[in-house]
Amino acid sequence: MSDHHARAVYVIVRGIVQGVGFRYYTVSQAGARGIVGWVRNRPDGAVEALVEGTSDAVDGMLEWLARGPSSAVVRDLYSQERTPEGHRSFEIRY
């Protein structure tokens, strides 16, 4: 695994996070930070994501996910370190 994808974190974001463009803003933020992985809505109303990148980029992404876009209300963020999977892009999964 290259240093570029040295860290991966699985995240669940709870609150008012569906129907507010959260996934699309996440894609934009990931692109700006060089993050790869995915984001998707969960049936329980939360959003989940896997973010991979340098440690600094992942930290920045986690900080943003804890706030979300201005249209969202993030009430809880769960994160768990994972083994990087080597994603090549960041995508919305359905």
Backbone as CSV, one residue per row, in Angstrom:
resi,resn,N_x,N_y,N_z,CA_x,CA_y,CA_z,C_x,C_y,C_z
1,MET,0.848,-1.179,0.000,0.000,0.000,0.000,0.888,1.235,0.000
2,SER,0.578,2.176,-0.881,1.382,3.388,-0.966,1.078,4.325,0.193
3,ASP,2.002,5.249,0.447,1.801,6.230,1.502,0.587,7.104,1.231
4,HIS,0.236,7.246,-0.064,-0.899,8.084,-0.430,-2.197,7.574,0.204
5,HIS,-2.303,6.286,0.401,-3.498,5.712,1.017,-3.110,4.985,2.304
6,ALA,-2.402,5.703,3.151,-1.841,5.076,4.340,-2.880,4.813,5.424
7,ARG,-4.058,5.426,5.323,-5.029,5.319,6.403,-6.438,5.217,5.834
8,ALA,-7.258,4.399,6.478,-8.663,4.277,6.073,-9.528,4.306,7.328
9,VAL,-10.661,4.998,7.227,-11.584,5.090,8.353,-13.009,4.898,7.831
10,TYR,-13.743,4.006,8.489,-15.164,3.801,8.214,-15.939,4.733,9.142
11,VAL,-16.947,5.416,8.596,-17.670,6.444,9.337,-19.175,6.246,9.196
12,ILE,-19.902,6.462,10.281,-21.365,6.568,10.243,-21.720,7.938,10.810
13,VAL,-22.477,8.710,10.036,-22.889,10.056,10.440,-24.397,10.030,10.664
14,ARG,-24.821,10.437,11.865,-26.250,10.451,12.201,-26.719,11.875,12.451
15,GLY,-27.991,12.090,12.191,-28.609,13.396,12.359,-29.517,13.658,11.169
16,ILE,-29.637,14.915,10.794,-30.382,15.261,9.580,-29.349,15.286,8.459
17,VAL,-29.144,14.104,7.864,-28.051,13.939,6.901,-28.501,13.331,5.571
18,GLN,-29.782,13.010,5.452,-30.310,12.541,4.165,-31.285,13.578,3.635
19,GLY,-31.275,13.746,2.306,-32.162,14.722,1.684,-31.637,16.147,1.764
20,VAL,-30.361,16.294,2.130,-29.769,17.631,2.269,-28.496,17.777,1.424
21,GLY,-28.257,16.838,0.513,-27.081,16.895,-0.350,-25.795,16.427,0.311
22,PHE,-25.918,15.749,1.443,-24.734,15.348,2.210,-23.749,14.528,1.367
23,ARG,-24.261,13.556,0.627,-23.366,12.694,-0.164,-22.621,13.487,-1.235
24,TYR,-23.329,14.409,-1.887,-22.710,15.181,-2.967,-21.647,16.135,-2.428
25,TYR,-21.926,16.774,-1.299,-20.918,17.616,-0.652,-19.724,16.773,-0.205
26,THR,-19.986,15.552,0.249,-18.905,14.668,0.680,-17.986,14.335,-0.481
27,VAL,-18.555,14.070,-1.645,-17.740,13.802,-2.834,-16.855,15.005,-3.144
28,SER,-17.413,16.196,-3.072,-16.656,17.418,-3.347,-15.520,17.607,-2.342
29,GLN,-15.819,17.418,-1.067,-14.804,17.561,-0.021,-13.707,16.511,-0.170
30,ALA,-14.091,15.291,-0.500,-13.109,14.222,-0.690,-12.170,14.566,-1.842
31,GLY,-12.728,15.044,-2.933,-11.915,15.420,-4.090,-10.923,16.522,-3.760
32,ALA,-11.358,17.493,-2.981,-10.492,18.610,-2.612,-9.335,18.160,-1.714
33,ARG,-9.527,17.066,-1.008,-8.516,16.578,-0.060,-7.703,15.390,-0.582
34,GLY,-8.025,14.900,-1.779,-7.335,13.732,-2.310,-7.751,12.437,-1.630
35,ILE,-8.966,12.416,-1.110,-9.514,11.238,-0.428,-10.167,10.315,-1.450
36,VAL,-10.013,9.011,-1.274,-10.709,8.015,-2.086,-11.594,7.173,-1.175
37,GLY,-12.562,6.475,-1.764,-13.472,5.624,-1.004,-14.886,5.774,-1.513
38,TRP,-15.841,5.818,-0.584,-17.251,5.871,-0.987,-18.113,6.456,0.127
39,VAL,-19.340,6.829,-0.251,-20.347,7.326,0.687,-21.698,6.804,0.224
40,ARG,-22.602,6.513,1.167,-23.953,6.085,0.801,-24.914,6.337,1.955
41,ASN,-26.201,6.425,1.592,-27.261,6.512,2.596,-27.522,5.128,3.165
42,ARG,-27.871,5.086,4.443,-28.254,3.840,5.098,-29.767,3.829,5.283
43,PRO,-30.373,2.646,5.343,-31.829,2.552,5.539,-32.304,3.193,6.847
44,ASP,-31.417,3.298,7.845,-31.812,3.866,9.137,-31.759,5.398,9.176
45,GLY,-31.474,6.038,8.047,-31.450,7.498,7.983,-30.069,8.099,8.158
46,ALA,-29.077,7.281,8.474,-27.699,7.763,8.613,-27.001,7.737,7.256
47,VAL,-25.813,8.299,7.223,-24.943,8.222,6.056,-23.682,7.496,6.515
48,GLU,-23.181,6.582,5.675,-21.932,5.896,6.000,-20.927,6.132,4.894
49,ALA,-19.655,6.073,5.252,-18.602,6.318,4.276,-17.346,5.564,4.665
50,LEU,-16.510,5.323,3.670,-15.167,4.830,3.887,-14.242,5.852,3.242
51,VAL,-13.362,6.432,4.044,-12.429,7.440,3.532,-11.007,6.928,3.667
52,GLU,-10.254,7.022,2.570,-8.862,6.575,2.536,-8.002,7.710,2.025
53,GLY,-6.848,7.862,2.635,-5.906,8.880,2.184,-4.775,9.016,3.173
54,THR,-4.025,10.098,3.045,-2.969,10.364,4.009,-3.619,10.643,5.357
55,SER,-2.858,10.494,6.416,-3.401,10.713,7.748,-3.964,12.133,7.892
56,ASP,-3.232,13.137,7.396,-3.707,14.522,7.494,-4.999,14.727,6.706
57,ALA,-5.066,14.138,5.509,-6.269,14.284,4.679,-7.463,13.610,5.345
58,VAL,-7.249,12.425,5.904,-8.333,11.718,6.593,-8.787,12.517,7.807
59,ASP,-7.846,13.058,8.585,-8.217,13.885,9.736,-9.078,15.066,9.314
60,GLY,-8.682,15.737,8.242,-9.460,16.869,7.739,-10.845,16.453,7.282
61,MET,-10.931,15.293,6.636,-12.221,14.796,6.172,-13.117,14.453,7.351
62,LEU,-12.559,13.847,8.386,-13.347,13.515,9.580,-13.869,14.780,10.259
63,GLU,-13.040,15.811,10.311,-13.490,17.084,10.888,-14.664,17.641,10.096
64,TRP,-14.572,17.572,8.756,-15.667,18.078,7.932,-16.923,17.222,8.108
65,LEU,-16.766,15.894,8.121,-17.922,15.010,8.281,-18.630,15.243,9.611
66,ALA,-17.901,15.643,10.639,-18.502,15.913,11.946,-19.395,17.158,11.910
67,ARG,-19.192,18.021,10.917,-20.019,19.225,10.735,-21.015,19.046,9.588
68,GLY,-20.515,18.500,8.469,-21.326,18.332,7.271,-21.582,19.660,6.589
69,PRO,-22.365,19.628,5.517,-22.717,20.870,4.831,-23.670,21.695,5.691
70,SER,-23.830,22.958,5.345,-24.673,23.849,6.155,-26.129,23.397,6.202
71,SER,-26.562,22.610,5.227,-27.946,22.125,5.178,-28.193,20.939,6.109
72,ALA,-27.134,20.367,6.665,-27.242,19.177,7.515,-27.151,19.550,8.997
73,VAL,-27.640,18.629,9.830,-27.461,18.734,11.279,-26.857,17.415,11.738
74,VAL,-25.556,17.431,11.993,-24.866,16.220,12.432,-24.998,16.107,13.946
75,ARG,-25.560,15.000,14.389,-25.746,14.780,15.825,-24.736,13.800,16.401
76,ASP,-24.204,12.912,15.544,-23.274,11.901,16.036,-22.396,11.425,14.897
77,LEU,-21.130,11.189,15.200,-20.198,10.644,14.225,-19.478,9.474,14.878
78,TYR,-19.639,8.296,14.285,-18.938,7.094,14.724,-17.842,6.826,13.705
79,SER,-16.641,6.541,14.166,-15.566,6.214,13.230,-14.770,5.027,13.736
80,GLN,-14.273,4.247,12.800,-13.484,3.060,13.111,-12.367,2.923,12.086
81,GLU,-11.143,2.805,12.576,-10.005,2.602,11.678,-10.170,1.271,10.948
82,ARG,-9.821,1.270,9.673,-9.903,0.064,8.847,-8.602,-0.113,8.074
83,THR,-8.440,-1.266,7.489,-7.319,-1.509,6.589,-7.645,-0.871,5.241
84,PRO,-6.759,-0.046,4.690,-7.033,0.555,3.382,-7.314,-0.510,2.321
85,GLU,-8.311,-0.232,1.490,-8.710,-1.168,0.438,-8.123,-0.807,-0.920
86,GLY,-7.498,0.356,-1.018,-6.866,0.747,-2.279,-7.817,1.307,-3.314
87,HIS,-8.869,1.988,-2.876,-9.789,2.611,-3.826,-9.029,3.602,-4.705
88,ARG,-9.534,3.830,-5.905,-8.878,4.734,-6.852,-9.626,6.055,-7.024
89,SER,-10.849,6.116,-6.519,-11.658,7.330,-6.644,-12.606,7.396,-5.459
90,PHE,-13.404,8.456,-5.402,-14.406,8.567,-4.353,-15.759,8.601,-5.044
91,GLU,-16.674,7.717,-4.613,-17.948,7.581,-5.313,-19.124,7.501,-4.361
92,ILE,-20.273,7.820,-4.889,-21.528,7.589,-4.168,-21.981,6.178,-4.499
93,ARG,-22.275,5.415,-3.470,-22.823,4.064,-3.658,-24.303,4.101,-3.348
94,TYR,-25.030,3.229,-4.048,-26.494,3.168,-3.858,-26.904,1.812,-3.365
